[in-house]
Amino acid sequence: MGGEWFEVLRPPYLPVEIRWERAVADGLPADVSHAFGIFDTTLCGVQEAGMSPSDHWWLPERESACDACREAAGVIDDRRPRAMRGEDARVSVARRL
């Protein structure tokens, strides 16, 4: 991942519109797009066996985007400090002697 042994690197920041894939599963309604979270669950908490991410982005600005997924994605995005959103999002943990 680069950096020195005393640096902690964060995963790169990705904006909401390119961070989440659209969830696909037999039990999901076709007229609402949900963001795939983890473990067969959408960001809003809908769970379907066999759910997976699609090859397409989940786009929160679309009318068909689930409002609860949109809200959850915003909460998650707001947790990333603005100062730590650049490519050089490193924190030095070196001891100062």
N, C-alpha and C positions, 0 to 999 in steps of 0.2 A: 504494500500500500504506500510505500515511500515514507519519507520523514525519518526522523532520528529516533533512537530507542527511547528517549524521554518525552516523546510527543504522543498524545492520544488523538487519533483521527476519528472524526465522525463520518457516518455514511454521507455521501453527497446530498445536498438539498435538491429536491425536485419539486417544482410547483404542482399544485393540486391537479391541474389539467393534464399532467403527464406522469403522475405518480400512481394512479389506480387503474387497473384493468376492469373491464366490464365483467360482471359475474354471469355465468351461464349455468343453468340447471333445468331439468325438465319441469320442476314445480314453480319456477319463477314466471310471473306474468310477462307477456311479450311487450306490453305497452309502457312498462316502467323499466328504466335501466338502473341497476344497482351496482355499486362498487364492490369488487371482491375484496374481502378482508383476509382472514385466515381460517383454516380448519372448517371448510364448508359453510362459512358464515359471511354475510355481507357486512359492510360498515355499520349499517343500521340494526344488525342483529338477526336478520332473516337467515334461517338455517335450513339447508336442503342437502340431503345425502347426495354425494357425487358432484357437488358444486365445484366449479373450477374457474380460473380466470380465462377470459377469451383472448384472442390475439388483437383485440381492439381496446383503445383507451376508453375509460369511463369519463365522459365529459360533463362536468357539473353544470355548465352553462346551458345545456340542452333542456328543452321543456320536459322531455321524458325522464330526466334524471330524478331519482328518488330524493325528496326533500330531506328525509332523515339521514341519508347517506351524505348529502351535501353538507348538512350541519356537522356531522361527525368528522368529515374530511377537513372542514374549517377549524374545528377544535384541535385536531391533530396538527394541522399546519401552524396554528397560532402558538403551539408549544415550542417550536424551533425558534430560538433567539435570533433576531434579525442580524446581529453581529456574526452569527455562526452559519450564515447561509451562503457564503462565498466558497470558492474553490480552496482557499487556504484556511479552512475551518479546523485549526489545530490548537490544542491546548498543551502547553508545556508543563510537565510534572517534574522537571529537574529540580533537585534540591539545591538550594543556594547555600554555599559554605561561607 
